[in-house]
Amino acid sequence: MGPVDWVGVILAAFAAMAVAAGWYRVFGKPLAMLAGPGGLEVRRKPLRTIVGTFMLVLVSAAMLGHMFARLSDPSKWWLYPMMSGGIALFFVIPALWTNYLHQRNPRAIALIDAGFWLFAYLAMGLVFLIRS
């Protein structure tokens, strides 16, 4: 059990933000169209959205850093994508999807956001893998 790689945590959060920038550049317009009029207020306060997103992915990256610090054999490279992708697939996405079901959001919105979270967590895991 090693110490948390805090530099890795910050780099992982930036990696997730890079995924967000690319993902929502591609899917931002379709997402806004699916949400309908007044459905997305992202463009009105972009700085608040960016800062808030960074703080939230920083929390997620810190938890990943804590988990990866506890690996008994960090040379098992496959544990990084398995654990980070597994968290996205089996914790984050089901929670997100449950909210979208209750809010009756279109399935396409849930798929766009689920894809983002999967790739964001895989990117964060890749940062920790590279730094291990």
N, CA, C and O atoms as a GROMACS GRO file, in nm:
protein
  528
    1MET      N    1   0.084  -0.116   0.000
    1MET     CA    2   0.000   0.000   0.000
    1MET      C    3   0.090   0.124   0.000
    1MET      O    4   0.166   0.148   0.094
    2GLY      N    5   0.079   0.201  -0.107
    2GLY     CA    6   0.162   0.320  -0.120
    2GLY      C    7   0.082   0.447  -0.097
    2GLY      O    8  -0.039   0.443  -0.074
    3PRO      N    9   0.152   0.560  -0.103
    3PRO     CA   10   0.083   0.687  -0.085
    3PRO      C   11   0.006   0.726  -0.212
    3PRO      O   12   0.036   0.678  -0.321
    4VAL      N   13  -0.092   0.810  -0.195
    4VAL     CA   14  -0.170   0.860  -0.308
    4VAL      C   15  -0.080   0.949  -0.394
    4VAL      O   16  -0.007   1.033  -0.341
    5ASP      N   17  -0.085   0.930  -0.523
    5ASP     CA   18  -0.009   1.011  -0.618
    5ASP      C   19  -0.090   1.138  -0.647
    5ASP      O   20  -0.173   1.139  -0.738
    6TRP      N   21  -0.065   1.244  -0.569
    6TRP     CA   22  -0.145   1.365  -0.581
    6TRP      C   23  -0.121   1.439  -0.712
    6TRP      O   24  -0.212   1.503  -0.765
    7VAL      N   25   0.000   1.429  -0.764
    7VAL     CA   26   0.025   1.487  -0.898
    7VAL      C   27  -0.058   1.410  -1.000
    7VAL      O   28  -0.116   1.469  -1.091
    8GLY      N   29  -0.062   1.279  -0.985
    8GLY     CA   30  -0.144   1.196  -1.073
    8GLY      C   31  -0.292   1.231  -1.062
    8GLY      O   32  -0.364   1.231  -1.162
    9VAL      N   33  -0.337   1.262  -0.941
    9VAL     CA   34  -0.477   1.301  -0.921
    9VAL      C   35  -0.509   1.426  -1.002
    9VAL      O   36  -0.610   1.432  -1.072
   10ILE      N   37  -0.422   1.526  -0.993
   10ILE     CA   38  -0.445   1.651  -1.066
   10ILE      C   39  -0.437   1.627  -1.217
   10ILE      O   40  -0.520   1.678  -1.292
   11LEU      N   41  -0.338   1.549  -1.260
   11LEU     CA   42  -0.326   1.519  -1.403
   11LEU      C   43  -0.446   1.438  -1.453
   11LEU      O   44  -0.493   1.460  -1.565
   12ALA      N   45  -0.494   1.347  -1.371
   12ALA     CA   46  -0.612   1.267  -1.409
   12ALA      C   47  -0.735   1.357  -1.424
   12ALA      O   48  -0.814   1.338  -1.516
   13ALA      N   49  -0.750   1.454  -1.335
   13ALA     CA   50  -0.863   1.547  -1.346
   13ALA      C   51  -0.852   1.628  -1.476
   13ALA      O   52  -0.952   1.652  -1.543
   14PHE      N   53  -0.730   1.670  -1.510
   14PHE     CA   54  -0.712   1.743  -1.637
   14PHE      C   55  -0.739   1.652  -1.757
   14PHE      O   56  -0.790   1.697  -1.859
   15ALA      N   57  -0.704   1.524  -1.744
   15ALA     CA   58  -0.733   1.429  -1.853
   15ALA      C   59  -0.884   1.415  -1.872
   15ALA      O   60  -0.932   1.412  -1.985
   16ALA      N   61  -0.958   1.408  -1.763
   16ALA     CA   62  -1.104   1.400  -1.773
   16ALA      C   63  -1.161   1.527  -1.834
   16ALA      O   64  -1.257   1.522  -1.910
   17MET      N   65  -1.102   1.642  -1.801
   17MET     CA   66  -1.147   1.768  -1.860
   17MET      C   67  -1.118   1.773  -2.010
   17MET      O   68  -1.196   1.829  -2.086
   18ALA      N   69  -1.006   1.715  -2.051
   18ALA     CA   70  -0.974   1.709  -2.194
   18ALA      C   71  -1.077   1.623  -2.266
   18ALA      O   72  -1.122   1.657  -2.376
   19VAL      N   73  -1.114   1.512  -2.204
   19VAL     CA   74  -1.219   1.428  -2.262
   19VAL      C   75  -1.350   1.507  -2.270
   19VAL      O   76  -1.420   1.501  -2.371
   20ALA      N   77  -1.382   1.580  -2.165
   20ALA     CA   78  -1.506   1.661  -2.164
   20ALA      C   79  -1.504   1.764  -2.276
   20ALA      O   80  -1.605   1.782  -2.345
   21ALA      N   81  -1.391   1.830  -2.294
   21ALA     CA   82  -1.382   1.934  -2.398
   21ALA      C   83  -1.407   1.873  -2.536
   21ALA      O   84  -1.483   1.928  -2.616
   22GLY      N   85  -1.344   1.761  -2.563
   22GLY     CA   86  -1.364   1.696  -2.693
   22GLY      C   87  -1.502   1.636  -2.708
   22GLY      O   88  -1.566   1.650  -2.813
   23TRP      N   89  -1.547   1.569  -2.604
   23TRP     CA   90  -1.675   1.497  -2.609
   23TRP      C   91  -1.792   1.593  -2.630
   23TRP      O   92  -1.877   1.572  -2.716
   24TYR      N   93  -1.793   1.699  -2.552
   24TYR     CA   94  -1.906   1.791  -2.561
   24TYR      C   95  -1.891   1.890  -2.677
   24TYR      O   96  -1.988   1.958  -2.712
   25ARG      N   97  -1.772   1.899  -2.736
   25ARG     CA   98  -1.759   1.974  -2.862
   25ARG      C   99  -1.830   1.894  -2.972
   25ARG      O  100  -1.898   1.952  -3.057
   26VAL      N  101  -1.815   1.764  -2.969
   26VAL     CA  102  -1.879   1.678  -3.069
   26VAL      C  103  -2.029   1.663  -3.041
   26VAL      O  104  -2.110   1.673  -3.133
   27PHE      N  105  -2.064   1.639  -2.915
   27PHE     CA  106  -2.203   1.606  -2.881
   27PHE      C  107  -2.282   1.722  -2.820
   27PHE      O  108  -2.398   1.702  -2.783
   28GLY      N  109  -2.224   1.840  -2.807
   28GLY     CA  110  -2.292   1.952  -2.743
   28GLY      C  111  -2.419   1.994  -2.815
   28GLY      O  112  -2.524   2.012  -2.752
   29LYS      N  113  -2.412   2.010  -2.947
   29LYS     CA  114  -2.530   2.053  -3.022
   29LYS      C  115  -2.639   1.946  -3.022
   29LYS      O  116  -2.755   1.978  -2.996
   30PRO      N  117  -2.605   1.819  -3.050
   30PRO     CA  118  -2.710   1.717  -3.043
   30PRO      C  119  -2.773   1.708  -2.903
   30PRO      O  120  -2.893   1.686  -2.889
   31LEU      N  121  -2.692   1.726  -2.801
   31LEU     CA  122  -2.741   1.722  -2.664
   31LEU      C  123  -2.839   1.836  -2.638
   31LEU      O  124  -2.944   1.816  -2.579
   32ALA      N  125  -2.804   1.956  -2.684
   32ALA     CA  126  -2.892   2.071  -2.665
   32ALA      C  127  -3.022   2.052  -2.742
   32ALA      O  128  -3.129   2.089  -2.692
   33MET      N  129  -3.015   1.996  -2.862
   33MET     CA  130  -3.137   1.973  -2.940
   33MET      C  131  -3.226   1.870  -2.873
   33MET      O  132  -3.348   1.884  -2.872
   34LEU      N  133  -3.165   1.764  -2.817
   34LEU     CA  134  -3.242   1.661  -2.748
   34LEU      C  135  -3.308   1.715  -2.622
   34LEU      O  136  -3.418   1.674  -2.586
   35ALA      N  137  -3.240   1.806  -2.554
   35ALA     CA  138  -3.294   1.861  -2.430
   35ALA      C  139  -3.410   1.955  -2.455
   35ALA      O  140  -3.494   1.975  -2.368
   36GLY      N  141  -3.415   2.012  -2.574
   36GLY     CA  142  -3.526   2.101  -2.608
   36GLY      C  143  -3.505   2.242  -2.555
   36GLY      O  144  -3.404   2.269  -2.490
   37PRO      N  145  -3.599   2.331  -2.583
   37PRO     CA  146  -3.587   2.471  -2.539
   37PRO      C  147  -3.580   2.481  -2.387
   37PRO      O  148  -3.663   2.426  -2.315
   38GLY      N  149  -3.479   2.553  -2.341
   38GLY     CA  150  -3.463   2.571  -2.196
   38GLY      C  151  -3.409   2.450  -2.125
   38GLY      O  152  -3.399   2.450  -2.002
   39GLY      N  153  -3.374   2.345  -2.199
   39GLY     CA  154  -3.328   2.221  -2.137
   39GLY      C  155  -3.185   2.224  -2.090
   39GLY      O  156  -3.150   2.156  -1.993
   40LEU      N  157  -3.102   2.301  -2.156
   40LEU     CA  158  -2.962   2.311  -2.118
   40LEU      C  159  -2.924   2.457  -2.101
   40LEU      O  160  -2.949   2.539  -2.189
   41GLU      N  161  -2.866   2.489  -1.989
   41GLU     CA  162  -2.824   2.626  -1.962
   41GLU      C  163  -2.672   2.636  -1.960
   41GLU      O  164  -2.617   2.729  -1.900
   42VAL      N  165  -2.603   2.542  -2.024
   42VAL     CA  166  -2.457   2.535  -2.020
   42VAL      C  167  -2.392   2.660  -2.079
   42VAL      O  168  -2.295   2.710  -2.024
   43ARG      N  169  -2.444   2.709  -2.189
   43ARG     CA  170  -2.380   2.820  -2.259
   43ARG      C  171  -2.391   2.953  -2.184
   43ARG      O  172  -2.314   3.045  -2.210
   44ARG      N  173  -2.483   2.965  -2.093
   44ARG     CA  174  -2.501   3.092  -2.023
   44ARG      C  175  -2.392   3.119  -1.921
   44ARG      O  176  -2.355   3.234  -1.900
   45LYS      N  177  -2.342   3.016  -1.857
   45LYS     CA  178  -2.239   3.034  -1.754
   45LYS      C  179  -2.129   2.930  -1.775
   45LYS      O  180  -2.114   2.839  -1.694
   46PRO      N  181  -2.051   2.945  -1.883
   46PRO     CA  182  -1.951   2.842  -1.914
   46PRO      C  183  -1.840   2.830  -1.809
   46PRO      O  184  -1.792   2.720  -1.783
   47LEU      N  185  -1.799   2.942  -1.750
   47LEU     CA  186  -1.693   2.936  -1.650
   47LEU      C  187  -1.738   2.856  -1.529
   47LEU      O  188  -1.661   2.775  -1.476
   48ARG      N  189  -1.860   2.877  -1.485
   48ARG     CA  190  -1.912   2.802  -1.370
   48ARG      C  191  -1.920   2.653  -1.404
   48ARG      O  192  -1.891   2.568  -1.320
   49THR      N  193  -1.960   2.622  -1.527
   49THR     CA  194  -1.968   2.483  -1.570
   49THR      C  195  -1.830   2.419  -1.570
   49THR      O  196  -1.813   2.306  -1.523
   50ILE      N  197  -1.731   2.489  -1.623
   50ILE     CA  198  -1.594   2.435  -1.632
   50ILE      C  199  -1.535   2.415  -1.493
   50ILE      O  200  -1.480   2.310  -1.463
   51VAL      N  201  -1.546   2.517  -1.408
   51VAL     CA  202  -1.490   2.508  -1.272
   51VAL      C  203  -1.561   2.399  -1.192
   51VAL      O  204  -1.497   2.319  -1.124
   52GLY      N  205  -1.693   2.396  -1.200
   52GLY     CA  206  -1.769   2.293  -1.129
   52GLY      C  207  -1.734   2.153  -1.176
   52GLY      O  208  -1.718   2.062  -1.096
   53THR      N  209  -1.723   2.137  -1.307
   53THR     CA  210  -1.685   2.006  -1.362
   53THR      C  211  -1.547   1.965  -1.314
   53THR      O  212  -1.526   1.851  -1.276
   54PHE      N  213  -1.452   2.060  -1.317
   54PHE     CA  214  -1.317   2.027  -1.272
   54PHE      C  215  -1.316   1.984  -1.126
   54PHE      O  216  -1.250   1.886  -1.090
   55MET      N  217  -1.389   2.054  -1.041
   55MET     CA  218  -1.392   2.018  -0.899
   55MET      C  219  -1.450   1.878  -0.879
   55MET      O  220  -1.402   1.801  -0.796
   56LEU      N  221  -1.554   1.848  -0.954
   56LEU     CA  222  -1.617   1.716  -0.939
   56LEU      C  223  -1.529   1.604  -0.994
   56LEU      O  224  -1.521   1.497  -0.932
   57VAL      N  225  -1.463   1.625  -1.107
   57VAL     CA  226  -1.374   1.518  -1.156
   57VAL      C  227  -1.250   1.509  -1.070
   57VAL      O  228  -1.188   1.402  -1.064
   58LEU      N  229  -1.212   1.617  -1.004
   58LEU     CA  230  -1.099   1.612  -0.911
   58LEU      C  231  -1.132   1.519  -0.793
   58LEU      O  232  -1.047   1.443  -0.748
   59VAL      N  233  -1.255   1.526  -0.745
   59VAL     CA  234  -1.299   1.436  -0.638
   59VAL      C  235  -1.292   1.291  -0.686
   59VAL      O  236  -1.244   1.203  -0.614
   60SER      N  237  -1.341   1.267  -0.807
   60SER     CA  238  -1.336   1.132  -0.864
   60SER      C  239  -1.193   1.085  -0.882
   60SER      O  240  -1.161   0.970  -0.853
   61ALA      N  241  -1.107   1.173  -0.931
   61ALA     CA  242  -0.966   1.138  -0.952
   61ALA      C  243  -0.898   1.107  -0.819
   61ALA      O  244  -0.814   1.018  -0.811
   62ALA      N  245  -0.933   1.181  -0.714
   62ALA     CA  246  -0.875   1.155  -0.583
   62ALA      C  247  -0.915   1.017  -0.533
   62ALA      O  248  -0.833   0.946  -0.473
   63MET      N  249  -1.039   0.978  -0.556
   63MET     CA  250  -1.082   0.844  -0.514
   63MET      C  251  -1.009   0.737  -0.594
   63MET      O  252  -0.967   0.636  -0.539
   64LEU      N  253  -0.995   0.759  -0.725
   64LEU     CA  254  -0.918   0.663  -0.806
   64LEU      C  255  -0.774   0.655  -0.756
   64LEU      O  256  -0.718   0.546  -0.743
   65GLY      N  257  -0.714   0.771  -0.728
   65GLY     CA  258  -0.577   0.772  -0.677
   65GLY      C  259  -0.566   0.695  -0.546
   65GLY      O  260  -0.468   0.623  -0.524
   66HIS      N  261  -0.664   0.710  -0.461
   66HIS     CA  262  -0.666   0.637  -0.334
   66HIS      C  263  -0.675   0.486  -0.360
   66HIS      O  264  -0.605   0.407  -0.296
   67MET      N  265  -0.761   0.446  -0.453
   67MET     CA  266  -0.775   0.303  -0.485
   67MET      C  267  -0.647   0.246  -0.546
   67MET      O  268  -0.600   0.140  -0.507
   68PHE      N  269  -0.591   0.320  -0.642
   68PHE     CA  270  -0.471   0.269  -0.709
   68PHE      C  271  -0.350   0.265  -0.616
   68PHE      O  272  -0.260   0.185  -0.637
   69ALA      N  273  -0.347   0.350  -0.513
   69ALA     CA  274  -0.238   0.348  -0.416
   69ALA      C  275  -0.241   0.220  -0.334
   69ALA      O  276  -0.140   0.182  -0.273
   70ARG      N  277  -0.355   0.153  -0.331
   70ARG     CA  278  -0.370   0.032  -0.251
   70ARG      C  279  -0.349  -0.096  -0.330
   70ARG      O  280  -0.367  -0.205  -0.277
   71LEU      N  281  -0.312  -0.083  -0.457
   71LEU     CA  282  -0.284  -0.204  -0.536
   71LEU      C  283  -0.163  -0.276  -0.479
   71LEU      O  284  -0.060  -0.214  -0.451
   72SER      N  285  -0.175  -0.406  -0.461
   72SER     CA  286  -0.064  -0.482  -0.406
   72SER      C  287   0.046  -0.501  -0.511
   72SER      O  288   0.164  -0.514  -0.475
   73ASP      N  289   0.010  -0.505  -0.637
   73ASP     CA  290   0.108  -0.522  -0.744
   73ASP      C  291   0.076  -0.426  -0.858
   73ASP      O  292   0.005  -0.463  -0.952
   74PRO      N  293   0.128  -0.302  -0.851
   74PRO     CA  294   0.095  -0.204  -0.954
   74PRO      C  295   0.147  -0.241  -1.094
   74PRO      O  296   0.112  -0.174  -1.191
   75SER      N  297   0.229  -0.345  -1.104
   75SER     CA  298   0.279  -0.385  -1.236
   75SER      C  299   0.172  -0.457  -1.318
   75SER      O  300   0.191  -0.480  -1.438
   76LYS      N  301   0.062  -0.492  -1.257
   76LYS     CA  302  -0.049  -0.554  -1.330
   76LYS      C  303  -0.126  -0.443  -1.400
   76LYS      O  304  -0.226  -0.393  -1.349
   77TRP      N  305  -0.078  -0.405  -1.517
   77TRP     CA  306  -0.130  -0.289  -1.591
   77TRP      C  307  -0.279  -0.297  -1.618
   77TRP      O  308  -0.347  -0.194  -1.620
   78TRP      N  309  -0.331  -0.415  -1.638
   78TRP     CA  310  -0.471  -0.431  -1.674
   78TRP      C  311  -0.567  -0.393  -1.561
   78TRP      O  312  -0.686  -0.372  -1.586
   79LEU      N  313  -0.517  -0.384  -1.438
   79LEU     CA  314  -0.604  -0.344  -1.327
   79LEU      C  315  -0.650  -0.198  -1.340
   79LEU      O  316  -0.759  -0.163  -1.294
   80TYR      N  317  -0.567  -0.114  -1.400
   80TYR     CA  318  -0.602   0.028  -1.412
   80TYR      C  319  -0.725   0.049  -1.501
   80TYR      O  320  -0.821   0.112  -1.456
   81PRO      N  321  -0.726  -0.001  -1.625
   81PRO     CA  322  -0.849   0.017  -1.705
   81PRO      C  323  -0.965  -0.065  -1.650
   81PRO      O  324  -1.081  -0.023  -1.661
   82MET      N  325  -0.937  -0.181  -1.593
   82MET     CA  326  -1.045  -0.263  -1.539
   82MET      C  327  -1.115  -0.192  -1.424
   82MET      O  328  -1.238  -0.191  -1.417
   83MET      N  329  -1.037  -0.134  -1.333
   83MET     CA  330  -1.096  -0.068  -1.217
   83MET      C  331  -1.161   0.065  -1.254
   83MET      O  332  -1.272   0.094  -1.211
   84SER      N  333  -1.092   0.147  -1.334
   84SER     CA  334  -1.150   0.278  -1.368
   84SER      C  335  -1.271   0.261  -1.460
   84SER      O  336  -1.373   0.328  -1.441
   85GLY      N  337  -1.262   0.173  -1.557
   85GLY     CA  338  -1.376   0.146  -1.644
   85GLY      C  339  -1.489   0.078  -1.570
   85GLY      O  340  -1.607   0.105  -1.595
   86GLY      N  341  -1.454  -0.009  -1.477
   86GLY     CA  342  -1.555  -0.078  -1.397
   86GLY      C  343  -1.634   0.017  -1.309
   86GLY      O  344  -1.755   0.003  -1.294
   87ILE      N  345  -1.566   0.114  -1.252
   87ILE     CA  346  -1.637   0.214  -1.171
   87ILE      C  347  -1.736   0.290  -1.258
   87ILE      O  348  -1.850   0.313  -1.218
   88ALA      N  349  -1.692   0.329  -1.378
   88ALA     CA  350  -1.782   0.402  -1.468
   88ALA      C  351  -1.900   0.314  -1.510
   88ALA      O  352  -2.015   0.357  -1.503
   89LEU      N  353  -1.870   0.191  -1.552
   89LEU     CA  354  -1.975   0.104  -1.606
   89LEU      C  355  -2.073   0.053  -1.500
   89LEU      O  356  -2.192   0.035  -1.528
   90PHE      N  357  -2.024   0.028  -1.379
   90PHE     CA  358  -2.107  -0.039  -1.280
   90PHE      C  359  -2.149   0.048  -1.161
   90PHE      O  360  -2.226   0.002  -1.076
   91PHE      N  361  -2.100   0.173  -1.154
   91PHE     CA  362  -2.142   0.264  -1.049
   91PHE      C  363  -2.196   0.395  -1.106
   91PHE      O  364  -2.311   0.432  -1.084
   92VAL      N  365  -2.110   0.464  -1.181
   92VAL     CA  366  -2.145   0.598  -1.229
   92VAL      C  367  -2.260   0.593  -1.330
   92VAL      O  368  -2.360   0.663  -1.313
   93ILE      N  369  -2.246   0.512  -1.433
   93ILE     CA  370  -2.346   0.508  -1.540
   93ILE      C  371  -2.482   0.456  -1.489
   93ILE      O  372  -2.584   0.515  -1.524
   94PRO      N  373  -2.488   0.350  -1.409
   94PRO     CA  374  -2.620   0.311  -1.357
   94PRO      C  375  -2.685   0.420  -1.271
   94PRO      O  376  -2.807   0.437  -1.277
   95ALA      N  377  -2.606   0.493  -1.192
   95ALA     CA  378  -2.664   0.602  -1.112
   95ALA      C  379  -2.716   0.712  -1.203
   95ALA      O  380  -2.827   0.764  -1.182
   96LEU      N  381  -2.638   0.748  -1.301
   96LEU     CA  382  -2.679   0.850  -1.398
   96LEU      C  383  -2.805   0.806  -1.472
   96LEU      O  384  -2.899   0.884  -1.487
   97TRP      N  385  -2.805   0.682  -1.517
   97TRP     CA  386  -2.919   0.629  -1.594
   97TRP      C  387  -3.047   0.626  -1.510
   97TRP      O  388  -3.156   0.655  -1.560
   98THR      N  389  -3.032   0.591  -1.382
   98THR     CA  390  -3.148   0.589  -1.293
   98THR      C  391  -3.210   0.728  -1.285
   98THR      O  392  -3.332   0.743  -1.291
   99ASN      N  393  -3.125   0.830  -1.270
   99ASN     CA  394  -3.177   0.968  -1.267
   99ASN      C  395  -3.248   1.002  -1.397
   99ASN      O  396  -3.355   1.062  -1.395
  100TYR      N  397  -3.189   0.964  -1.509
  100TYR     CA  398  -3.249   0.997  -1.638
  100TYR      C  399  -3.381   0.924  -1.659
  100TYR      O  400  -3.473   0.978  -1.720
  101LEU      N  401  -3.392   0.802  -1.608
  101LEU     CA  402  -3.520   0.730  -1.617
  101LEU      C  403  -3.629   0.802  -1.539
  101LEU      O  404  -3.742   0.817  -1.587
  102HIS      N  405  -3.596   0.846  -1.419
  102HIS     CA  406  -3.694   0.916  -1.336
  102HIS      C  407  -3.731   1.052  -1.393
  102HIS      O  408  -3.844   1.098  -1.377
  103GLN      N  409  -3.636   1.116  -1.459
  103GLN     CA  410  -3.662   1.247  -1.519
  103GLN      C  411  -3.724   1.235  -1.659
  103GLN      O  412  -3.763   1.334  -1.720
  104ARG      N  413  -3.731   1.111  -1.707
  104ARG     CA  414  -3.784   1.082  -1.840
  104ARG      C  415  -3.710   1.156  -1.950
  104ARG      O  416  -3.769   1.205  -2.046
  105ASN      N  417  -3.576   1.162  -1.935
  105ASN     CA  418  -3.492   1.220  -2.039
  105ASN      C  419  -3.480   1.121  -2.155
  105ASN      O  420  -3.490   1.001  -2.134
  106PRO      N  421  -3.459   1.171  -2.276
  106PRO     CA  422  -3.441   1.080  -2.390
  106PRO      C  423  -3.320   0.989  -2.369
  106PRO      O  424  -3.220   1.029  -2.310
  107ARG      N  425  -3.331   0.867  -2.418
  107ARG     CA  426  -3.224   0.769  -2.404
  107ARG      C  427  -3.094   0.821  -2.468
  107ARG      O  428  -2.985   0.792  -2.418
  108ALA      N  429  -3.106   0.897  -2.576
  108ALA     CA  430  -2.986   0.949  -2.643
  108ALA      C  431  -2.905   1.040  -2.551
  108ALA      O  432  -2.782   1.039  -2.556
  109ILE      N  433  -2.972   1.118  -2.467
  109ILE     CA  434  -2.900   1.202  -2.370
  109ILE      C  435  -2.822   1.114  -2.273
  109ILE      O  436  -2.706   1.141  -2.243
  110ALA      N  437  -2.886   1.011  -2.224
  110ALA     CA  438  -2.819   0.920  -2.130
  110ALA      C  439  -2.700   0.852  -2.197
  110ALA      O  440  -2.596   0.835  -2.133
  111LEU      N  441  -2.713   0.813  -2.322
  111LEU     CA  442  -2.602   0.748  -2.393
  111LEU      C  443  -2.486   0.844  -2.414
  111LEU      O  444  -2.370   0.805  -2.400
  112ILE      N  445  -2.515   0.968  -2.448
  112ILE     CA  446  -2.408   1.067  -2.466
  112ILE      C  447  -2.333   1.088  -2.336
  112ILE      O  448  -2.210   1.086  -2.333
  113ASP      N  449  -2.407   1.109  -2.228
  113ASP     CA  450  -2.343   1.134  -2.100
  113ASP      C  451  -2.273   1.009  -2.045
  113ASP      O  452  -2.166   1.019  -1.985
  114ALA      N  453  -2.332   0.893  -2.066
  114ALA     CA  454  -2.268   0.768  -2.022
  114ALA      C  455  -2.136   0.747  -2.096
  114ALA      O  456  -2.037   0.706  -2.036
  115GLY      N  457  -2.136   0.774  -2.225
  115GLY     CA  458  -2.011   0.763  -2.302
  115GLY      C  459  -1.905   0.856  -2.250
  115GLY      O  460  -1.788   0.818  -2.240
  116PHE      N  461  -1.944   0.978  -2.217
  116PHE     CA  462  -1.846   1.071  -2.160
  116PHE      C  463  -1.785   1.014  -2.034
  116PHE      O  464  -1.662   1.011  -2.019
  117TRP      N  465  -1.870   0.968  -1.941
  117TRP     CA  466  -1.816   0.921  -1.814
  117TRP      C  467  -1.728   0.798  -1.830
  117TRP      O  468  -1.628   0.783  -1.760
  118LEU      N  469  -1.764   0.710  -1.921
  118LEU     CA  470  -1.678   0.593  -1.944
  118LEU      C  471  -1.541   0.637  -1.993
  118LEU      O  472  -1.439   0.593  -1.940
  119PHE      N  473  -1.537   0.723  -2.094
  119PHE     CA  474  -1.408   0.767  -2.148
  119PHE      C  475  -1.331   0.854  -2.048
  119PHE      O  476  -1.208   0.849  -2.044
  120ALA      N  477  -1.402   0.933  -1.969
  120ALA     CA  478  -1.334   1.016  -1.868
  120ALA      C  479  -1.266   0.928  -1.764
  120ALA      O  480  -1.151   0.953  -1.728
  121TYR      N  481  -1.336   0.826  -1.716
  121TYR     CA  482  -1.276   0.737  -1.616
  121TYR      C  483  -1.162   0.656  -1.676
  121TYR      O  484  -1.061   0.632  -1.610
  122LEU      N  485  -1.176   0.613  -1.800
  122LEU     CA  486  -1.066   0.540  -1.864
  122LEU      C  487  -0.944   0.630  -1.882
  122LEU      O  488  -0.831   0.585  -1.867
  123ALA      N  489  -0.967   0.757  -1.915
  123ALA     CA  490  -0.856   0.852  -1.929
  123ALA      C  491  -0.786   0.873  -1.795
  123ALA      O  492  -0.664   0.879  -1.788
  124MET      N  493  -0.865   0.885  -1.687
  124MET     CA  494  -0.804   0.902  -1.556
  124MET      C  495  -0.724   0.778  -1.518
  124MET      O  496  -0.614   0.789  -1.464
  125GLY      N  497  -0.779   0.660  -1.546
  125GLY     CA  498  -0.706   0.536  -1.518
  125GLY      C  499  -0.577   0.529  -1.596
  125GLY      O  500  -0.476   0.481  -1.546
  126LEU      N  501  -0.580   0.576  -1.721
  126LEU     CA  502  -0.460   0.576  -1.805
  126LEU      C  503  -0.352   0.666  -1.745
  126LEU      O  504  -0.234   0.631  -1.750
  127VAL      N  505  -0.390   0.779  -1.691
  127VAL     CA  506  -0.291   0.867  -1.627
  127VAL      C  507  -0.223   0.794  -1.512
  127VAL      O  508  -0.101   0.798  -1.501
  128PHE      N  509  -0.300   0.727  -1.428
  128PHE     CA  510  -0.240   0.655  -1.315
  128PHE      C  511  -0.156   0.538  -1.364
  128PHE      O  512  -0.053   0.507  -1.304
  129LEU      N  513  -0.197   0.473  -1.469
  129LEU     CA  514  -0.118   0.363  -1.526
  129LEU      C  515   0.016   0.415  -1.574
  129LEU      O  516   0.120   0.356  -1.544
  130ILE      N  517   0.016   0.525  -1.648
  130ILE     CA  518   0.140   0.583  -1.699
  130ILE      C  519   0.232   0.625  -1.585
  130ILE      O  520   0.354   0.612  -1.595
  131ARG      N  521   0.174   0.674  -1.478
  131ARG     CA  522   0.256   0.722  -1.366
  131ARG      C  523   0.298   0.612  -1.269
  131ARG      O  524   0.377   0.637  -1.177
  132SER      N  525   0.246   0.490  -1.289
  132SER     CA  526   0.281   0.381  -1.195
  132SER      C  527   0.420   0.325  -1.221
  132SER      O  528   0.463   0.234  -1.150
   0.00000   0.00000   0.00000
